[in-house]
Amino acid sequence: MAKKRKGGGGGGGRSRAAAAAAGADTDQARPSKPAGTSAGLETERGTRGLVAPNPWVAAGICVMAGCLLFLSCADFDIWPLTWFALVPTLWVITTAPTHKRGFLYGFLVGITANAGGFYWIVGLLQRFAFLPLAVAIPVFLLLCAYQGLVFGFFGWFVRVMHKRTRWPFVAVAPIVMVALELVTPFIFPWYLAITQAWVLPVIQLAELTGPLGITFIIVMVNGALFDAVRARAARLPLPRRPLAAAAAVMVLVLGFGYLRIHQMDRRWAAAPKVKIGIVQPNIRFDLKPQVDQSGRFDVAYYQRLQTENNEKHQSASRALEQQGAQLIVWPESSYPYALPRWPLPMENPDRHLREGFTTPLLFGAVTRDDEHEYPFNTALMVNREGVITGRYDKIFLLMFGEYIPLAKTFPVIKKWLPSTAGMFERGSATSIFELPDPRAPGGVWRLGPLICYEDILPRFGAAAAKKHPHVFVNITNDAWFGATSEPWEHLALAVYRSVEHRTGMVRAVQTGVSSFIDASGRVRKHIRAIDPPKGVYTPPDTLLDDVAMLEAGHTFYAGPGSLWGLIDLVGLICLGLLLWPLSLGLRDWWKARPERRAAKAARKAARLKERTS
């Protein structure tokens, strides 16, 4: 039997309570076995193998890792970087001297990744809030810091969970990251799965797990690579079982992906098609009269602007009708005149709505009534006879753009914000629009409207899918972001709704990226994103495609997965696995209270003795 070491770096014979009382905060504070055992030797050799870099080098590694992450995203699209971007992150956080330092290293990775991915926030604040650059940059960094907390807590929880369980990082790292993505309330929602949006064999897993399943396998591969690097650095045998398990999971994921792509392509080809046309009007962010009515324009200019914007939509729609479009879609708030909220069906309330074409139209407009203080951001459906048959009011409003927190309770808040900070009423429920067609079951195809960033929210997509639309129709306005990566990031997040519910999506975007997405998440056609120059007329773009009518809401994700908590089944499992070892640590911390008090009293007495001697 191996003899126990005396006074080793980890204090092999010390209890967890004594370690906590001494304030130890290192990976060696509580080895799972005495240092003389094989597990203890492995821990010591592993520690010697991976050398902790000095703090400045570690900070540089964190910045590099953050850069790898945002370069993986749209529209940089170097997606293979994601599969090893977290390996250097795991190196610095696991070799850091304390849990706090591990948190800070992860936090730096998160700040860098968010700064590179959301760089367009600076331009948004200048355009929308009229903030000078000197103010916009600190606000931007504050946002990056908040969203970067996910990686900070990732660094801290990975260390704690590995210390408590001694599980390999191939298991620990994905459990932690998925649990954090599940519970974190993002201001701008995103997930690591965004990096794989164009990698079709990988994203098919979302049919079962949503985006969190993709995050799991990404971080799993990173954890497996780190386990291998860690073993080699310590001159230990490779952890064959964890690596084999990770490889088997990837084989299953890719096999499932290729199989489902083949199956869905066959279903798409065989399904009835509707020829749908998209109008992308290419109207500048500051040429939207229904959004900005602050009095900067004289009446004549304002009316001329309305007429010009409306004519863009009308002329493009007439061209699409001539090409055989059976449905035409305009973007969010595209109709430049406010409309009343009369009971449906509602006869055409405005002679400007359709001029020279009769194709059914789905469009966005601002609607008002006398019962509500503020207007609604609304999607409307018009049939061939010019009757408005469907209305859906946006539910998830954009903070400061469409609602101001607490503004109804404290109206003075509105005076502190720019005039462009809007206030809209919130919709109450998802809706379905009907498109008559004798080929459809019941004589109508069901359209599922989504407004703005509702198409990037998995839970909202699941709620909309419960009404079994044959296609999702997203209308949005990304003109505020210009020709940055934001419109492409928006598209990359949206493709997951089509995979989760196995139906197509039509996206009409004010300045792009307008697109057609099929039931495999493939972007079949798209129009580029542009930033129209000021003072120069930019003609509208159009897009036309045959869209398969596939009824949504019959996948595992839409069935058992749509129950609020179970919607991200993988995430809940990971959250439970994460909380279990943390609860053990909390229990030990609570039991060690007497020892901590005694140690604190001893340190105080020692300091007093030093001062008096």
N, C-alpha and C positions, 0 to 999 in steps of 0.2 A: 504493500500500500504506500502510495506517495505521501511524504511528509509535508505538513503545512509549512509555508514560508512564514518567517517572522517579519512583521513590519513591511510587507509588500506595498506597492503603490496603491492597490485597491483595498488593503486591509481585509484580507480574505476572511478572517474570522469575525469581523465586526458584524453586528446585527444591523438591519435596516433602520431601526429606531436610533441606534447610536450614530449611524451615518447622517441621518437627518438632523440629529442634535448638534453635530459638529458643523452643520451647514455645508456639507459636501455637495458639489454640483457638477460632477464630472461623470463620464461614462463608466469609470472604474469605481465609483463610490459604492456600488452594491453588485458585485459579481454574483451570478446565479449559483455558482459553485465555488468552493475554496480555490485559491489561486493554484494550488498544487495539482488539482484535477486537470483532466484533459481539456475541459471547457475553459477552465481558467487560463491554461497555457495558450489556448487558441486566442482568447481575448487579448492577452498580453502581446503575443506575436503579431496579431492583427493591428494593435495600436502602434507597435514599432514599425510595421510595414507602411502604413499610410501616415506620412509625416504631416503635421499641421503646418500650413504656410503661415508666415508672419501676417499680422492683421492687414497691412496694406496690399500684400499679394492676394490675400483671401478676398479683399474687397474688389480687386481687379477681376478675380475669377467670377465673383458674383455678377459684376457688370457684364462680363462676357457671356455668362449663362443667360442673363436677361435678354441680351441681344440675340442669342440663338433662338429664344422663344418668340420674340416678335418678328424676326425674319422668317419664321415658319408660317406666319399668318398672311392672309390677303392684305395688300396685293403684292407683297414680296414673294410669297408662295414658295419658299424653299422648304417645303414640308418635311423632308427627311431629317432636318436638324432637330425636330422635336423628339425623335426617338433616342437621342443621347444628350439632349440639352440639360437634363437634370442630373447627369452623372457628376459634373464638377460641383453642382450645388450640394449634392449629398456628401461629396468629399469634404467641403469646407464646413458644413454644419455638423457633421459627425466628429470631426477632429477639433472642433472649437473647444476651448477650455471649459465653457459653461453653457448651460441651456440658454441663458440670456444672449450670449454671443451667437449661438446657433440661430436664435430668433432674429437677431439683427442681420445676420448674413442672408437668411431667407428673405427678410424684408427688403434688403437691397436688390435682390434678384427680382422681387415683385415690382418694386418701383421702376426699375429699368425696363422690365417687360411691358408694363403699362404705359410708360412714357413713350416707348417706341411704337406701341400699338395704337395709342390714343393721342398721338401728336397733333391731330387735327382739332383737338379741343381748344388749343390756343386760337386758331383762326375762327372757330365757332364763337368764342367769347368776344373776340374783336368785332365780328359781324353782327352777332345777335344782341350781345349786351353792351356793345360800344365801349368795351374796356380798353384802356391803353395797354400796350405790350407789357409795361412794367407791373401792371396789376394782373393781367391775364396769365402770365407765367406762374406767379405764386399760387393762384387759384388752381391752375392746371397741376402743379406739383402736389397740392393738397389732395386733389382727386386721385392722383397716382399713388400717394401714400396710403389713402384709405383702401383702394382696391388692391394695393400691394400687401396689405396685411394678411391676405390668404397665404402667401408664400412665407411670411414671417411665422405665422402659426404652424405652417407646414414644417419649418425648420425646428420649431420647439417640440411639436407633437411627435415627429419622427424620432427625435432623440429620446423622449420620455417613453414612447411605446416600445422602441427597440430595447431600451434598458430594462423595462418591466417584463417583456416577453421573451427576449433573445430570439425573436423570429427574424428570418433573413429580410433584407430590404426589399426583395422581390414581392414580399407580402405586406410589409409595413408601409412602404411608401405609397402604393395605390390606395390602401385603406384610408390613410390620412388625407390624401388629396381629394378623393371622391367625397368623403364625409364633409370636408370643408367647402367644396363646391356646392354641396347639397344645402348647407345651412347659411351660407353667407349672402346677405342682402346687397347685391351689387347695385351701384347707381347706373352703370352701363353694363347690362348683363352680358357675360361671355363665359366660355369654358374652354379648357385645353382642346376639346374636340374640334374647335374652330380650325385648328391647324391641318386637319385631315379632310376638310370639306370636299375637296376635289378627288380624294383617293377612294373611289367607289367600293372596292372590295372591303375596305376597313369600315366604312360608315354603315354598312348594311346591318351591323349589330344593333344599331339604334332602334330597329324594329322591336327588339326585345327589351332593351335597357335604357333607351334614350341616349343623350350625349354623354351621360356619366359612365356608361359602359365603355365608350371610346376613350375617355379620360383614364379609366382604370387600366386598359391594356397599354396605353402610352406610358404611364408611370410604372406599370409592371415591368415593361421592357427596360426602362431606365434603371429600375431597382435591380433587375437581373444582371445588367452590365456592371453596375456598381459592386454587386456581390462578387462578380468574377474579378474585377480590378482589385478589390480589397483582398481577396484570397491570394492573388498572384503577388501583390505587394508584400504580403506577410509570408510568402513562400509556403502557403498551405494548399492542399488539394482543392480543386474547384468544387463548389457546392453543387454536385451533379443533379441531385434530386430537384432542388428549386429551379435550376436552369432548365432541366428537362420538362418540368411542369409548365414553365413560362413558354417554352418552345411549343409544347403540345397545345396550349391555349391559343397561341398565334396561328398554328396550323388549323385549328378548328374555326377560328374567327375568319380566316381567309377562305377556307373551304366553304363555310356558310355564306360568305360574301359573294363569291363567284357563283354559287348555286342560285342564290336569290336574285342576283342580277340577271342571270339567264331566264329564270322563271318570270320575273317582272317584265323583262323585255318582250317575252312572248305574250303576256297578258296585255301589255300596252299595245302591241301590234294588232291583237284580236279585238280589242274593245271598240265600241262606237266612238267616233271622233266628232268634236265640235270645232269649227274653224274660228279661232278667237284672235281678234286684233287688239294691239296695244298702241295707245298714243302716248308718246313721251314728248311733251310740249317744249321742253328746254327753256323754261321761264326762270329768270334769275331770282335768287332768294329775296331781293329787295324790290321786285316788280310784281308783288302779290297783294293787290289792293284789299282783299278781304282779310288779310293778316295784319297789315300795317295801315291803320286809318288814323294816324296821329296828327293829321293836318298839315303834313309837310308838302302835300301836293295840292295844287289848286284844282277846282272842280273840273275844269275842262280837261286837264291832264289826266285826272283820275278816271274820267269817263272814257277817254281815248285808250287808256291802259286796259280797262275792262274789255273794251271792244276788241282790241288787238289780241289779248289773251284768249278770249272766247273764239275768235276766228281761227286761231291756231288749232284748237281742238276740232272745230267744225270742218275745216278743210281736210285735215288728216283723216277724220272719220269718214268723210265722203269718199276719199281714196280707198280706204279699207273696205267700205261697202262694195265698191266696184270690183275689188279683188275677191269678193265672196265671203267676207266676214259674217258669221252668224251671231257674234257677240262682240261688242267693242268695250274696252276698259280704259277709263281715264284715271289719272293719279288722285291722290289725296288732295282735298280742298281745291280741285282743279277748276270747278265752275266758279267764275269770278263774281257771281251775284248771290246774295243770301236768299235762302228759300224758306217758306213758312212750313210749320210742322202741323199740317192738317191731317185728319184721319185718313188711313189708307183703305182702299186704293184712292189715289189722288190724281185728278185730271191735271195735265201739264200746267203748272202754275206760272210758267214763264215762257214767253214766245222765243227767247234766245236759246232755250235749252237744246233743241235739235233743229238745225237749219240745213235742209237739202239731203237728209238721209233718214231712214226709218229702222235701221238695225237696232235690236235691243242694246241698251247702254247701261253699264255699271260705272258710276262715277262718284267722286267725293265732292262735298259742298259743306258750307256752314249753314246750319238751320237754326231758326229762332222761333220762339213762341212767347206768349204773355205770361206763362206760368213760371218761367225760370228767369233768373237774373242774367245768366250768361248763356251764350249760344252753345250748340253741340257741334262736334266734329263728326260728320255723318257720311256714311256710304249709302247710296240710293240706287234702285233698280228701276229702269224705264222699259216698258214693253214696246212692241211695234206700233201700238196705237197711241203712244205718247202718254200712257198712264203710269204713274209711279206706283209700283206694286210692292216694293220692299224698302225697308229702312233699317239701318243698323248704326247705332251711336257708339263711338269709340269708348272702350272701358278703361284701358290702361293709358292714362294720360301722362305726357312727358312733363316732368317736374320743371317748373319755371317757364317752360315753353307753352304748356297748356293748363297748368294749374300752379298756384303758389301756395305752399304749405301754410296752413293757419290763416290764410288771407280772409276767409269768410268770418273767422272769429275776431281777427285783428286787422281791419281794413287798412290801417295805417301802413302795413307792410308793403302794400302796392306802391306807395309813394316813394319807397326807398329803392325800388327796382326800375330797370329801364322800361320805356313804353312798350317795347316789343315783348315783354313778359306777359303772355296771354292768360286768360281765364276761360275755361270751358266747363260745361256741365259733364258729368260722367255718365256713360251708358250703364244699363242695368243687366243686360243679358246678351249672350251670343245670338246670332240670327242666321236664317237661311233665305237665300233669294232663289226664286224659281225661274227657270228658262224653259218655256214650252218646246217640246220636241216629241213627235209621235213615236220615235224609237225608244224613248226613255221609259223606265218602269213608272206607271202612273201618269205618263204623258209629260213629265217635267224632269229636267236635270236640276239637281240641288247645288247651289253655289255657296261656299262658305267664306263670307267676307272677313278680312283681317285688315286693320288700319295701322299704318306706320309700324312701330317695332313690336306689335302684337305677334308678328310672325316669327320672332326670335325667342318667344317664351314657351318652353315645353309644356308647362301646365295649362297655359291658355290654349295652345294648339290641341291638347287633349280634350279640353272642354268643348271647343268648337267641333272636334271630330265626333263627339257623342251624337250630334245631329246628322251624322252620316252624309256629308256633302260629297258630290262626285268630283269636285275640284276645289282647292283653296284659291281665293282671289285676294291678293294683297295689294292695297293701294297705299302709296307712301310718298313723302316729300323729303328727299335727302339733299335738296338744293342748298341748304345752309352749310353743308360740308364741302361743296365744290368737288373738284376732280381729285380728291384725296383717296386714301384707302378705306374710308368709312363706308361708302356705298358697297364696296366689295366685301368688307367685313360683314355688313348687314346681310348680303346675299349668302355668304358662307354660313352664317348662323341659321338662315331660313331654310336651307336645303334639308336640314334634319327633320322638319315637319313633314315633308313629303315621304321620307324614309320611315318615320315613326308610324305613319298612318296609311302608307302605300297608296297615295293619290298624288295627282299632279298639282302644281301651283303656278298661277299666273301672277306676275309682279309688274305693276305699272308704277313707275317712279318718275317724279317730276323732271329730274335731270339725269336719270340713270342711277343704277344699272337696272333697266327694265329687262325682264327675262321670262322664259318658260322653263320650268323644272319638271322632270318626269318622276314617276313613282320610285325610281332607284336613286333619286337625288342628283341625277345628271342634269346639268344646265344645257338644254338642247339649243337654245338660241338666246342671244342677249344683245342689248344696245349699250354702247360704251357710256361711261359716266363723264359728263363735261361740266365745266364752270363757265357759263355763257358770259362773254365780255360785256361790260357795261356800255350802253349807248349803241350797241350793234345788234341788229335783228338776227336772231338765231332761229332758223326754221325748225319745225318739229320733226321728230323721227317716228317711224312706225315699225311694228313687228307683227308678223302673222304666222300662225302655226296651227296644225291640227292637234288638238289636245284630247287625249283619251279620257273618257268618263269612267273612272274607277271609284267605287264607293269607299269612302274612308271609314275608319272606326272599327275594323275587324281584326286588327293585329293584337298580339299579346300586350304591347305597350298601351293600346287603346282600351283593352279589356281589363285584366287584373291590374295593369299598370296605371290606369287612370284614376284610381282611388287616391286622393290627395297625397297621403304618405307613400303608398305603394307605387306612385307614378315613377319613382326612381328607385326601384327595388335594390339595385346594387348599392346605391348611396345609403339606404337605410341599413343594410347589412354592414357596410363599412363603418357607419356611424356607431352601430352597436359594438363592433369589434374594437373600435377606438376607445369608447367609453369604458369598456370592461377593465383594461389595464389601468386606465386613469383612475377608476374608482378604487382599485387596489392601492394605488399610490396615495389617494386621499385618505383611505383608511389608515395606512401606515403613518401619514402625517398627523392624523388626529391622535393616534395612540402614542406618538412620540412627544406629545406636549410637555410632560414632566421633564423629559431629558432636555428638550429645547430650553425650557425655563432654567434648568440647572446650568446648562452650558452658557446661557446668556448671563446669569448671575456670576459664573466663574470668570467670564471675560471682563465683566464690569469690575469685579474685584481685582483682577490682574492689572487693568488699566489704572485703577485707583492706587494700587501698590507702586506702579511705575512712576506715577506723578509725585508720590510722597517720598520715594526713596532718593 
